[in-house]
Each structure stands twice: as C-alpha cells, then as structure tokens.
Amino acid sequence: MWYFLLELLIIATVMTSSADGMKTSDAGIKFIQSFESCELTAYNPTGKEKMCTIGWGHYGVQPGTTITQEEADALFKKDLAKFEKAVNDLGLVLNQNQFDALVSFAYNTGPGNLRKLCRGRSLQQIAEKMTEYNKAGGKVLKGLTRRRNAEKDLFLSKGSAPTSNDQHSSGSKKSLSDIALEVKAGRWGNGNERKRRLRAAGYSDAEIREIQIIVNRLMKSQKRKK
C-alpha cells in the first residue's frame, strides 16, 4: 500500500506536465486496454525481470504487491499521461487515430523506441516501420505482431483532420522546388517549427535538406540580381 501512495503523490506532477497537447481518446484507451490484461497481484511476465508488473501493465513493483481495481485504474492514468507526453514531445502534427496508435506503441515499447521509430520519418514511413517492433529477446511473438498490425491499421485509418494546414487537401506532396518557394515566402515558419511542419506534411529529413539547398540558391540568385 505504501508503494501505491507514493505513486499517487507524483500523479499530479505527471498530469500537469502533460496538460498541454493531445490526449488519448476514449476509443484509444479501450484499444490499449484490449491488449493489456489487468492484474491486481504483482507478477513477473518473463520470470527474469528485477521488478514485477501490476494493474494495466504497470512495471516496477515489488513481488507480492496487491492493489484494488481503483488503484490499478489510477496507475493506468498516470502511465498514460507519461506516454501521451512522449508522443506530444515529438512535435508531429497528428490526427486522433495517429496519436492514439503512437501512445499505444509507446505504452508497450517505451518512449525510447517511440523516438527511434519516428526520428526523421514521414507519417507513412512511421506506419510502415511500426510492424518491425514485434520481437522480444530476438524472437518474433504472435501477440506483438498482432498488436503492431492493429496499431498500424489504427494509424492509417480515418480520423479527425490535423489541426494545421500543413497537409495539402489534394493528399499529394508538392515538388521540392514549389515547397522551397513557399519556404522562402515564409509560409512554413522557421527553424524547428519548419522542420516539424514539413515532416508532418510527409517530407523526409533528406528532402528537407534539399529544400533548404534550393532556398539558399534562390536567395543567392536574388542577391545577384540586386
């Protein structure tokens, strides 16, 4: 019981730190819980972990720990807030289904694998790579394969539109030259904001670098004309 009380003391801090940004939908919560059984007594899923798991997949309790259903649900909310923050911190422009899918992915694999999955990739590339995270101890597991496929399907399914005009209504990417002209005109913002918006629109880091090269050429050409 003392452990659970300690956990509750930091829930408010975790929830506050993720107060801004998107939240998991009710459907997303049900999606995650459909893959996580709720156990009210601590267990060691592999028999090799130093600490045990309890509740909705909450890791880090001592053997023999027991909790109530209410306590399990409180721990789930705390863990969910942590992984929501991890997804929001990526700076991607996501619809609700994409956000829910990445929260589920992070809940199962951890923030480190989430960052590895998304770093330098477009949304389509993220979806394609997601299914590769289906191994434990180097072995492919049916349960992980099923979860990754479900997360990919959710990620690619129709959801609410992103709250940004970065995605083109035609659904196709403009040429790098056209985007460079827009960047030069200031339509994509500056610095990290520009990178975030271009990535969300489906441009890879290599394409973003090429766009910047084109912009630099345009700027030099403009200066020579003056």
N, C-alpha and C positions, 0 to 999 in steps of 0.2 A: 504493500500500500504506500509506503514512503516513497518508493520509486515513482509511482504514478503521480503523487502530489508534487514531486519535483518537476515532472514533465508538465504538469498544469501550470506551474509558475512561469514557464517560458513560452507557453502557447500565445499569450497576449503579445509578446515581443515578436514572435514569428508572424502572427497575423498582421501586426502593424506594419512590419517590413514589407509585406506583400499587399498592402492596402490598395496601391495603385496598380493598374494593369488589368488584364483579363482574368476571369475566374472560370473554373470548370463548371459546365452546365450540369443540371440535374441528370440529363441523359449520360453525360460524361462520367459522373460519379457512379451511376449504375453500371456503366461499361467497365470501369476499373474494378468495382467490387465483384463483378461477374467472374473475374479472373483471380480474385483474392478471397480465399475462404477465411471466415472469421473464427479464430480460435481463442478461447478465453483462458487457456492454460498455456504457459510457455512451452515451446517445442524447438527442436534443432532439426531443421529440414534435411540437412546433409549428414548430421552426426559429427561433422568436423569443424563447425563454427565455434568460435570462442564464446559468443553470446547467443542468446536464444531469440526467437521471433514470437510475437503475440498479436492478438487482435487482427486487424486487416493488413497483415504483412508488415507490422512494425518490428524493426530489428533493434536489438540492443538491451534486452532484459536478462536478468539472472534466471538460471534454471529454478523451477518451482514457483515462479511468479504466477499469480492468478489475478484476473480483473473481471469487472462486470461488463455487460454489453454497453452501458452508457460510457464507461471508461474507454472501451475499445473504439467507440464512435468518436470520442473526444481526441484520442490519439490519431485517428484517421484524418480528422480535420487539420490537426497540427502538421502531419506529414504532407497532406495535400497542399497546404499553404507553402511549404518549402519547395515543392516541385513546381507549383504554379509560378513562384518567383524565379526559379531556374529557367523556365520557358520564357517568361516575360523579359528576363535579362538578356536573352538572345537578340532582342531588338528586331525581330521579324514581324512583318505585317501578316497576320493570320486570320482566317475566319474561325468560327467557333469549333467546327469539327476538327480543323487542323490543330487548334490549340488543345482540345481535349485529347487527341491522339498523342501529341507530344508529351502531355502531362502523364498519360498512362505509360508511355515509353520510359519516361524519367522515373516514375514511381517504381517500375520494375527493374530498370538497369542502372539508375543513379544519374546524377547531374553530369558527372564526367563523361559518360557515354553519350548523353544528350548533346553536350557541346561538341564532342567528336563527330557525331552524326551530322550535325548542322553546319559545322565550320566550313565556310567557303562554298556552300552548295546552294543551288536554287531549290525552290519548293518541290519541283518534280524530282530532282536528284535526291532530296531527302527521303521522299516517299519510296523511291527505288532501293535506296540503301538500307532502309529500315529493317527489311526482312533478313538481312545478314546477321542481325544480332539475335540469333536463335540457338546459341551454344552455351553450354556450361561445362567447365573442365575440358574444353576442346571437343565435346560431343554434341551433336545436334539433338535437341529434345523436342518431342512432338508438341508438348504443351507450349513451349516458347515459340515454335513455328506457328502454331495456331494463333497465339496472341499477336505476334508480329504481323501476320497476314490480316488479322482483324483491325489492327491499328492502321495499317496501310490503307485498307478499304475505307476506314473512317476518315483518314486524312484526305483521301481523294474524293470522298462523297460530297454532295452539295451541302453547303452550309450558308450561314449569313455572309453577306459580302464584307470584304475587308473595309475597315473604317479609314480608308485612304484612297486617293485617286491614282495610286501608283500602278494599278493593274489596268491595262487597256481594255476597253469594252469589247474590242474585236476578239480578245483572247489570244492574239498573236503578238510576238515581240517585234518592235520596230528595229530597223537596221542600226548598227553601232554608230554610223555617221549621223543618222537622224537624232539619235539619243544625244550624241556629242553636241549637236546644235542646241538641243534643249538644255543640256547642262551648261553650256556657255551662256545661255539666256537666263540662267538661274532658276530653272523650273524644277530642278531636282535637289535643291538645297546645297549644303556644303559639308565637307569632311565626312565624319562617321554617319551623319544623317543621310547624306547622298548614297553612301555605300549600302546602308540598311535598306533604303527605298529601292535602289537598283536590284539588290539581291531579292527583295520581295517581289519585284516585277519579273524575276526569272533570269537575271543576268549573273553569270558566274564571276568569280574574282578575276579570272583571266580576261573576260570580256570587259569588266570594269576598268582594268588597267589599260586595255586597248582604247576604250572610250576616252580615258584621260590623255592618252598619247594624241588622239585626234584633236581633242580640245586644245592641247598645247600647240599643235600645228596651226590650228585656226587662229589662236591668239598671236602667234608669231607672224602669220600672214597678215593679220590685221594691222600689226605694228609697222610692218614694212610698207604697207600701203599709205600709212600716215606720213 
